[in-house]
Amino acid sequence: MGQEPRGVWKSKLGFILAASGSAIGLGNIVFFSANAYRFGAGAFYIPYLIALFVLGIPVMMLELGVGHHYRRAFPEAMYMAAGVKGEWVGWFGLLNAAVITMYYITILAWVLGTLIGAFGSLWQASAVPAFGLEAGTLSNSMSYFFNMISRYDTVFYVLIVWLLNGIVVWWGTKSIERVVKVFVPLMWLFMIVLIVRGLTLENGSNGLYLLFTPDFEVMKNPQVWQGAFSQIFFTLSLGFGIMATYASYLPKDSDQTSNAFTISFLNCSFEFIAGIAIFALLFCFAIVPNASTLSMTFFVIPEGLGAFPVGVKLFGILFYTLLLTAGLTSSVSLVEALGSGVIDRFGLRRRPVVIIVCILGAIGSVIFALPKVIDPTLANDGTLGLTLLDLFDHWAFSYGLLICGFLECVFVGWVLGADKLRKSINKTSRYQLNISFDIMIKYVIPIVILVILGYAINTEASDGGVYGHDFVMGEQSNMHILVLVSWIIFTVGGALILTGIAAQKRKKKASALVDGGAGN
């Protein structure tokens, strides 16, 4: 039986909505706002916009161009561009993305649980038996969150989110396109409603004033620039293999320069208005979101919504529906990239691959949702699952994406040749790229990424070594070392294994063709 025909987008709009839906996720709504506050409010936009044009759009063009030119998912496209070493980069990127997919879906499961709580229990004081805390010890939102993650209910939520992802990618581009045509416009509508609500509150304009009163002094801090460049890579879904996969489903005459600018503009525009919404909603109650993404999502924002004079439940349900919708459009793209990579490389049929990816992914997500309490004092993360999520996120997000981006630029820029990719993109593009694209891919971006990674490693070393501290599991343990080793084995070792299997498959196919020719 021959390989199934590859999917194709029915319209450019479907592709743009799918790609922008992938880029628009939890990070746009929450992570950007948290970074903006930490790094000088409006002043963060300057390094952010520099990062967009220096790093984001060129790498977006690279990934779209490679996927579209070779019409294959990430590993196979990288093999065709740069040989076996390029294929290893493709598998490394997908396996690192698999780690992110698993814990990202766990976070979405918590969003689903919080959405259920928004109907009432999220706003009520409650005891937290797993941590021995009486009602009122923690804020309402904190008590709800720690109750949720310390129960096995979360496992059920994880399975629901994986089931939804499996359903959407079951028919490939056909089903993805149908879903994003509903979800992406809905996200914009919900966000506009939240902006209007925030700005019509008594002190809502105070948040807007703070957002657009930048503190330029903070731009002297290297962490601001590191935060901006890391944010761009994550927010545009770069280094995941998603954009290459989605572009591989486009017609041959598609304009990748225009696509790159359109996707980037839609994503950053959504991030911009999300910043307005969050600042208006929270600062009207003098709530300072100086917190991590998880704290913002599950503690700070519910506190702000709970202070509304009217419509607490309504806007709570609206906000967490928005988060779940945005998260699903991103997780679907991650699952599709993983599945498509396996399908293209090994010639397997879609539905068995989707089932296997969802089963294995669900197992990983359940591990990140394990409710076993290992830190009853809540000095760190409390449960085993959240601790593992925190540690794996540190390596897969802070390092894995940038490493993949660096290797993409090196192999495409120097092995394939940035000029060859540029000429391929220009063939079907209205706006022609010039030699500056080659310089960015071959020199500027790799150097910028190395500087960011070097700064991160140096900061980490000065803070006390790997990740800066130990996590507690009964007694002091080196769990962070075990996680680092596990991440390296899974991504680096797994990529080597898959590259080797693919090489053997090609070798057998070549031998069969030779034998067949000899027989004739």
N, C-alpha and C positions, 0 to 999 in steps of 0.2 A: 504493500500500500504506500503510495507516494505521500510526501509531506503536504500538509494543509497549505492552501494559498495564504499569503500574509495579508493581514488586514490593511485597510486603507481608509483614511478619513473621507467622509462624504462631502465635506465642505471645509473651506479655510476657517470659517467661523468655529466649526467643531474643534479643529486642531487648536486654535488660539484659546478657546475657552478651556480645553483640556490642559494645555500647557500652563496657562495662567492659573488655572485651578490647582495644578500641582504646586506652583510656586506660592500661591496664597494659602496659608495654613495657620496653625497656632502661633508660629513665630511672628507673622505679620501683625497679628492682633495684640499679642501680649508681650512677646520677647522684645520687639522693637520699642514699645512704650517704656519698658523697664530700662532698656539701654539708654533711651533718650533722656530719661530722668537722671540716671547715674552719671551720664556723660554730658552734662551741661544743657539739657533740654534742647532748644533749637540749635545750639552749637553742634550737636551731633549730626545734623543734616549736612554740614559742610564735608566732614570726612566721609560721611555716608555717600554723598553724591560723587565725590572723587573716587571712592571705591567702586561705585557703579560703573563709571566710565573707564577707569583704569583696569579693573579686574572683571566686573560682572558681565558687561555687554560683550567684550572680546571673547571670553570663555564661553558665553552663551552661543556666539556665532560659531566657535570651534565645535561645540558639541552638536549643534543643529547641522552644521556643515558636514561633519563626519558621518552622522547617522543618515542624512539625506543622500549623500554621495554614494555610500556603499549599500544603502537600503537594508541594513541589518541592525540588530540590537547591539548594545555597547561592546561586549567581548568580541563578537565576530567582526564588528566594524573596526575595532582597534587592531585586530589581527590583520585585516585586509589593509589597514593603513600602515602598520609598523611591525608586522610579523609576530612571532611567538611572544616576544617581550611585551609588545603592545597588547596582546591578548591577556597576558598576566595582569596588566594594568586594568583592563576591563573587568576581569573577574575580581580583582582586589576591590575595585570600586563598587561592584554589585554586592559582594559579601559584606563590605562595610555598611552599605545601604541596608542590607538584610538585618544587621544588628540594630540600626536606627529604626527600621520598620517595626521590629518586634517591640521595642520599648515605646515607640511613638503610638502604637496601637494600644498599649497598656494605658498610656496617658489619655487616649481617646475613650477608653473604657471608664476611666475615672471621670471624664467629662460627662459621659452618659449617666453615670451614677449621680453626679452632681445635678444634672438636668432633672433627674427623677426627684432629687431632694429639693429642687427649686419650687416644686409644687407645695412645699410646706416645711418639711423637717430641716431643710438647710438653714432656716432662719430661727430655729429653736435651740435653746441651751440644752445640752445633754451631757451625761456622764460618758467617760471613755474607759470602759471596764478593762480592756486589754492593757492599758497603761496605768490603771489604778487611779484614774482622775475623776473627781466628782464634777457634777454639772456646775458650770460657771467658772471652772478653773481655766479653761481655754475659751477663746471667742467662739461664737456659734459655728462659724464656718470651719474653724480649725478642729473643733470637736467632731463635726460631721465628717471631715476629711479623714481624720485618724481613725474614727470608727469604721469608715468605709474600707480603708486599705488594710485594716486588721481583721477583716472578715472574708470568708470565701465567696461572698456575693460578687466580689470583683471578678473572680474567674468567670462567672456567668456573663458578666458584661463584656469581658475580653472575647469570649466565644461569639457573642452577638455581633461585635464589631468586625471580627474576622469573617463571619458569615456574610455580612453586608459587602465587604470587600470582594469576597469570592463571587458573589452574585453579579457585581458590577463588571468584573474582568472576565466573566465566564464566556461572553461572546466577543471579547476583544474590543476593537475600536467601535464596533456597532453599539454595544451597550454603554461603553464609557461616554461616547458622544451624546447619547440620549440623556444620561444622568447629568453631565456637566452643563447642558443647555438649560437645565432647571436649577441646579445647585448654585452655579456661579452668579447668575443674575440675582438669585435669592440672597446670596451673601452680601452683595452690594446694597440691596434694598434694606436688609436688616441693619447694616452698618449705618446707613443714612438715617434710619429711624432712631438709632442710639445717639447719633450726633445731635439730631434735633432735640431729643429729650435732654441730653446733657447741657446744651446751650440755653435751653429754656428754664433750667433750674436757677434758683435765685443767685447762686455764686458760680454758675457754670462757666462764665466768661473768665473767671480767675485762672482756671486751668489753661485756657487758650492763651491768656496773657503770659503765663509762665512758659508755655511751649514756644512762643515767639519772642521771648526775651532771652536770647542766648547768653551763656556765660563763656566767653571766648577764652578765658584763662585755662579752662580744662583741656583745651586743645594742645597744651604743652605736655599733657600726660600721654605717654605712649600707649597706655591701655585703651584710650579713646580710639586710636587708629586701629589697634588690634581688634577692638570690638566692632568697629565699622566694617572692616574688611572681612571678618568672620561672618558678620551678619549678612553681607551681600552674598557670600558663597552659599549660605544656608537658605536664604530667602528666595533665591532664584533657582533653587533645586539643582545646583551645579555640583559635580563630583559624584552624583548618584547614578549616572547613566540614563536618567529619565529623558532628558531632552534629546539625546541621540536616538533613543528608542521611539519616542513620539515622532521625531522628524523622519524616521525610516518608513513611516506609514504615509508620508506625503507624496503627491504626484511629482514627477520628475521636473516639472517646470516651476516648482515653488520658489518663492523669493525668500531666502533665508536671512538676508540683511534686514528686510522689512519685518520678518517674523521675530527676529531677536529684539529689535527696538520695541515692537508692539507688546510682546510678552513682558519685557522689562518695565515698560511704561505702566502697563496695567497693574503689575505686581507692586511697584513702588508707589503708584497712586493710591492703591488700597492701603498700603502701609502708612502712607501720609494721613489719610482720613481716619485710619484706626488710631493713630496717635492723637488726633483731635478728639475723637470719641472718648478714649480712655482718660486723657487729661481732664476733659470737661466733666466726665462722670465722677472722677475720684477727687479732684482738687476742690470741687465745690463743697466738699465736706472735709477739706484740709487733710485728706488721707494721702500719705506720701508712699508711692509705689517703689521704694528703694529695696527691691526684693528680687529673688530669682524668678524665672518664668513660672515654676510650679507655685511658688508663694503668691505671685500675682494672680494666677488663674484660680486658685482654690481658697486663698485667704483674703487677699486685699480687695479684689474686685467684688466678691460677695459682701464684704463689709461695706463697700461703697453703695452697692445696690440696696442693701438692707437699710441704709439710711434715707432712702427715698421717702418723701412724704406720702406718696400714693403709688400704687402699681408695683410694689416690690416683687410679688410673684410673677406678674406679667413680664416685667423687664428681665427678671432672672431667667425665666423660661426662654425669652427671646435671645438673651445673650448666650446661653449655653447651647441653644439650638444653632446659633451662628457658629460657635466654636466647633460643634460636632460636624456641621456641614462643611466648614472650611477644612477641618482635619481629615474628613473622608475623601475630599477631592485630592488631597495630598497623599494619603495612604494608598488610595487606589493606584496612583501613578507609580508609587514605589513597588507595589505588588506586580503591576504590569511589567515594569522594567525587569524585575527578577524572573518572572515567568517567560517573558519574551527572550531574554538572554539564553535561557536553557533551551527553549524551542528552536531558536535559530541555530544554535551551535550544534545540537545533537539530533535535530530533525524529528523531535517528538511531537505528538499531537497536543493541542492546547488544553483540553479539559482534564486529562490525567495530570498534566503539569500543574494546572491551577489547583487541583485537589491536594497534590503533594505539597506545594508551596504553602497553601493555607494551613494544612495540618502541622507541618514543621514550624511554620511561623507562629501558630497558635500556642504550640508547646513553649516556644521561646517567650512569648508574651505572658504566658501563665507564670513562668519563672520570675519575670519582673513584677508580677502581681502577688507573689507569695506573701501571705499575711503574718508569717511568723515574726513575733516581736523579739528583736535582738538588742534593742536599746530602749528600755522602759523609761529612762530619764529624758528621752527626746533630745539628747545633746547633739545627735546627728540626724539620722533619717528615720529612726524608729523601727521600721520593719526590714526584713531581709530583702524583699522585692524592691522596695524603694532605694535601699542602699546599693543594690546591684545596678539598678537603673541609673543612679547618680554616677557611679563609677564607670560603667560602660559608655554613658553619654560623654563623659570627659574625654575618652580616647577616640571614640567613633566620630563625635561631632567636632571637637576642638582640634583634633589632629588628622583623623582619617580623611575628611573631605578635602582639606588643604593639600594633603599628601597626594591624593588622587588628582587634584587639579594641577599640581606641580608636574606630576608624571605625564599627564595628558599633554601639557604644553611642550614638555621635553621631547616626547616621542612623536607627536604630530608635527611639532615645529622643526625638529632636526632629522628625524628618520623619514617621515613622509615628505616633509618640506612644507613650511607654512605658505610658500608661494603657490604650491600646487593646490592646496586647499582653498586659498584665496581665489585662484582662477576658476576653480569648480563652483564656488559660491557666486562669483561674478557672472557666470554664464546665464543665470536665471534671475539675477537681482537688478532691480531698478537703480539702486544706489551702489555704485562700484567701490569696493574696498581698494585701498592703495598700499604701498609698501609699509606704511606705518603699522598695518595689521601684522605683518611678518615680524616687525621689531617688537611689538607688544607680546606676541606669542613666544618668540624665541628668547627674548632677553628680559623685558620689563616685568612681565607677570611672574616668571620663575624666581627672579631676584626678590620681588615684593613678597612672595609666599615664603621664601627662605628666611627673609628678615622677620616676618610674623612668627614663623615656627621657632626661629632662634630666640626671639624675645620671650615666647611662651615657655620654652625649655629653660631659659635662664631664670625667668621669674619663678618657675616651679622649683628649681634647684635652690634658689635663695630662700624659698618659703619652707624648706625642710625636706626636700626630696620628692619622690614620686607622689604626686597629688597632695603633698604637703602635710598629710596626717593619716593616722590609722583610724579604721572604723572598728567599732566594738561588736563582737559576737560572743557573748558569754564573758570571755576574757579578751585582753588586747590581742588582735590578730593582724596579719598582713594580708587582709582580703584584697586590698588595692593592688598588691603585687600579683595575686592570683588572677585578678580580673585583667590586668595588663597582659600577662602571659596568655590567658585564654583568648583575648582579643587578637593578639599577634598570631597565634596558632590558627584561629578561625579564618582570619582575613589573608594573611601572608601564606600560611601553609595550605589553606583551602584553595587559594588561587593557583598555587603550584600544582596541586592535585588535579584540579579541573583543567588546567592548561595541558598537563600530561595526558589526561584521558582524551582530550580533544585531539592532541597530536597523534595518539595511537589510532584514533578513529580515522583521521585523515590518511594515515599510513596504510591502514587496512583497505580503505577505499581506493587508494592509488594502486595497491597490489592487485585488487580485484579487477581494476580497469586494465592493468598490464596483462593479467592472466586471460581476461576476456579477449583482448586484442590478439594474444598469442594463439588462442583457440580458434580465432577466425582465420 
